[in-house]
Amino acid sequence: MSANKVYLLDGGTLVIDGYHAFWNRGPGGELRFPCYAILIDHPDGLYIFDTGYDHAHVERVLPFEKPLQTEAQTIPGQLATVGLRPSDINYVINSHYHFDHCGGNIHLTEACTLCHAKELEACASPHPFEMLGYSDVRFSPDISAKRGAPAEPALDIYTPKFETLTNDQEIAKGMWLFETPGHTAGHYSLMVELPDRRPMLFSADACYSKQNMDLMCISSFHLDPVASLQSMERLKELAEKYDAELFYSHDPASYPDYLLAPAFYS
Ligand SMILES: [Zn+2]
């Protein structure tokens, strides 16, 4: 049996410059964009794909991204809207480990974490230009210690289990992780099949927005721009092959049309 329901959990907004959202193209100026997590209710368990950002972390480390996030837009707040507690979640999947995709992991203390093996390596030893992207590594006390992050009380109770993957994987019936590197070393996009609609293909940061896709313009936060472009091509091909609907990670124009929890896709 494939997944029963997919919920999009709103996580608030951040700001970047237009030249970062559309690399070497712009236009420049503040661009406010949404962040969200994806909750999948599957017969094998409850999965969350990406967990948004932690407001306190962004205020402390990247205040220039001007985070706007209410209590209701945190992972515990969003799960409450669908009658769940963080401890109910069985699996966390991280597309990659930039701070705006893993900030809520620390709440999901009972979950097993799935990610690409290369991504876990990359965030433990980032390149100098990736330091801010990989600034919130509290999801792993081991990596926090290796990176020399100050000890945080919350981590004493948090000992996550990791399962690392490589290649494309069907992690549960009708739930596919597709390798889409370039933005980061071990980036995964996710496709979820549902009984009564087209499959949902979540690009994550392999493509921020429909406009990025239409222009074939990558964002400036990347490890490898050529691989990023190839991953965007791959997403287009996957969408065509599976007749899947693309959902973008940070798309201010498309986001108002997305159904947000407690509403769901099924
Ligand atoms: Zn992102």
Boltz pocket constraint, residues with backbone or C-beta under 6 A from the ligand:
constraints:
  - pocket:
      binder: B
      contacts: [[A, 98], [A, 100], [A, 101], [A, 205], [A, 249], [A, 250]]
      max_distance: 6.0
